[in-house]
Amino acid sequence: MTQRRKWTAIPGLLALGVGAVVLSAYSGASSSQGRGPEQPINFPHPKHAGAVKDGGLGMNCLYCHNTGGKSLDVGMPAVSTCMGCHAAVAAAKPEIQKLAKYYADKKPVPWERIHKVPDYVHFPHVRHVNAGVTCQTCHGQVQKMDRVYQYASLNMGWCVNCHVNGYDPKEGQKAAGYDAVPPANYAGGAPYGTPGTRAGISTTAAGMTPPGMTSPGMTPPGMGLPRDTVSASALNATPSAERRRARYDCASCHY
């Protein structure tokens, strides 16, 4: 190859490299949207996490995935956690007998992983959970899935979109099934920048009663207690200026 041809090839190689990077970033995660593999034990999320009115137990996601609020990885529950209930509850059912066998053999359940981002992306569950982002915002309404599948694409554009446009805590609560319950300390339309609030959320007045609420405390549905009443205005989505926003520079995820 002559020197001239070498220089001519450089723009093409650069374009190919840029195209590969863009395709890698936007083509999706290592796992595919809509993927819902069969698991070694058929775990009924609607029965465990579904609302009581729908025949579920109303269990919080963090009861089983208990490292979500303190670790980068949300983790899976130990078999002993499951057997804490099922040593006595529904012990004769075939799926529970499978669970008991893993417990007796002192082996973890070999769950088939569903959600996985590329190795060069770091998604810290702890930051999102502690910021008030509901699990269903990213994972979909798992409490209604007979078999869990990947709800969102998890690609770069999908993540950046939320960081740029902001997370709406009202919509997050709705996705979690708490559509008639405002987020904790929701200021219900407080203008952006109002002292004592952040993105429409009260940060200083502990026990503050948001507009339309009958009492300071809130009772999530599905826990066997009465729901708080909420005015129609409090049910509106959070205005754009009050959404929770986060950094979206490269170092936020690639570090």
C-alpha positions, -999 to +999 in steps of 0.1 A: +000+000+000+014+034-009+018+063+015-011+081-002-034+052+001-026+048+038-036+084+045-068+080+024-078+050+046-075+070+079-109+088+076-126+055+068-111+038+098-120+067+121-156+066+108-157+029+114-144+033+150-169+061+158-197+040+144-187+010+165-186+031+197-220+047+190-235+013+180-221-003+212-235+025+234-270+027+219-277-008+206-287-020+241-275-038+272-259-072+273-294-085+280-323-080+256-355-061+261-384-084+265-363-114+275-379-135+302-361-168+307-376-198+325-363-200+361-353-231+381-382-222+405-414-205+394-414-176+418-449-158+417-442-121+421-479-112+419-485-134+449-457-120+470-454-083+458-489-078+444-514-056+462-536-072+488-567-062+469-554-082+440-547-113+461-511-105+468-492-100+500-480-065+493-443-073+501-418-046+495-391-054+469-363-047+494-375-075+517-360-101+494-336-079+474-323-064+507-290-050+494-306-026+470-305+003+494-269-003+505-250-019+476-242-014+439-258-047+432-293-054+444-285-091+450-308-121+453-322-134+486-305-163+504-324-196+504-327-193+541-347-160+537-372-179+516-374-208+539-380-184+568-416-185+557-418-216+535-406-240+561-442-238+573-461-220+545-472-240+514-444-265+522-462-293+502-463-274+469-439-287+442-421-254+437-415-251+475-402-286+476-376-276+450-367-247+472-364-270+503-341-293+483-316-264+476-318-255+513-311-290+524-282-293+500-269-259+512-268-246+476-281-213+463-309-213+437-293-209+403-315-181+391-312-171+355-301-135+353-324-113+333-311-077+336-274-070+327-257-039+315-224-041+296-193-046+317-181-010+310-212+005+326-217+008+363-252+010+376-253+017+414-286+005+427-279+021+461-278+056+446-311+052+427-330+034+455-319+060+481-329+088+458-364+075+458-365+059+424-390+030+425-379-004+413-408-005+388-394+026+370-367+005+355-380-030+359-416-024+350-445-036+371-429-068+384-456-072+410-479-081+380-455-103+360-462-140+362-427-144+347-403-116+351-389-102+318-367-072+309-392-043+307-368-015+295-340-014+269-314-003+295-294+012+267-274+044+270-301+067+255-328+053+278-306+060+309-295+095+297-330+105+289-340+101+326-309+119+338-315+148+314-353+152+315-356+143+352-373+116+372-409+122+382-415+107+416-453+107+410-449+086+379-425+063+398-451+058+425-478+051+399-456+025+382-451+008+417-489+006+421-492+035+445-511+057+421-533+072+448-505+079+473-480+108+469-443+101+474-431+107+510-431+144+518-443+153+483-447+191+483-475+188+457-465+216+433-440+236+453-421+258+428-386+247+419-361+262+443-385+267+471-365+266+504-369+233+522-378+213+490-359+196+462-377+187+430-410+192+446-401+170+476-399+184+511-364+179+526-368+197+559-404+195+573-405+160+587-440+148+589-453+177+568-488+172+554-488+176+516-518+192+500-548+169+499-534+146+526-555+139+557-525+130+579-487+134+579-480+097+577-487+077+545-500+042+542-489+024+510-517+003+495-516-034+500-506-033+537-541-039+551-545-004+563-567+025+550-553+046+522-549+083+527-572+105+507-556+127+480-569+157+461-571+156+423-544+183+421-520+162+441-523+133+417-510+154+388-475+145+374-447+166+388-440+197+366-409+195+345-391+221+365-396+200+397-383+166+384-353+151+400-323+154+377-289+138+379-255+142+363-252+128+328-215+133+320-196+102+310-180+097+344-214+091+360-216+056+345-182+049+331-158+050+360 
